């Protein structure tokens, strides 16, 4: 996930991690950027593109909302 480049799979995994951290924790984008070995502005751009994609693709938005619910349930059960 921290490897350089813009290959689709690592890039999509990274944006999901960014989304999850921003949605479900108190961590900042800068902290996450350091952990992933990325620039915070790059991650910010990626999450903005992801948000636009979710807005334009309702089925993706629903999948993300379902993922969020499942994570919240898993955390509560832990």
N, C-alpha and C positions, 0 to 999 in steps of 0.2 A: 503494500500500500504506500510505502514511502519512496518507492523507486521513481526515478525521474521519467518523464514522458507523459504522453497523452493517450496511451492505449485505453480503449473503451472500458474493459473490465476493471482494472485498478482505479481508473478515474471514477467510475460509477460507485465502486465500493467506498472510495474516499468521500464522495459527496454524501453517501448514506451515513457514514460515520460522523461527518460534520453536522448533518441534519440531526442525527440522534443526540449528539453531545449538546448542540445548541437548544434543542427542544426539551431534553430530559435531564439536564444537569446545570450546574452553576458555572461550569468552565467557560472560559472566554475563547474567542476565535484565536487570539494570540497564543494562548496556552496550547491549544490544539495544534496550531501551526508548528510550534516548537517540537511537539511530540511526533508529528508526521514528517518533520524536516521540510516543510513547505513555507511559502510566504503567506502571511495572513491575507493579503489582498487577492492572491490567487484563489484561496479557499473562499473568500467572500464572493468573488466573481462566480465561482462554481455553484455556490449555494443560491445565488440570485438566478442563475440559469435554471437550476433545478426547480426553484419556486415558480418561475415562469412556465416551465414544462408541466408542473403539477396543475397550474391554473388552466393551461390549454388542453390537458389530457385528464378529464375527470376520473377515468379508470385508474390512472396512476395515483391521483390524489387519494382515492378510496383505498388503494393498496397501502399507501403510506399511513393513512389514518388507522387502518387495521393493524399494521405493524406496531404503531404507537400503543394501541390498546393492548396488544399481546405483550409488549415489553412491560407496560405498567402492571398488568396482571402478574407477570412472572416476578417482578420486583416485590409486589405485595405478598406473594406466596413464599418468597425466600426468607 
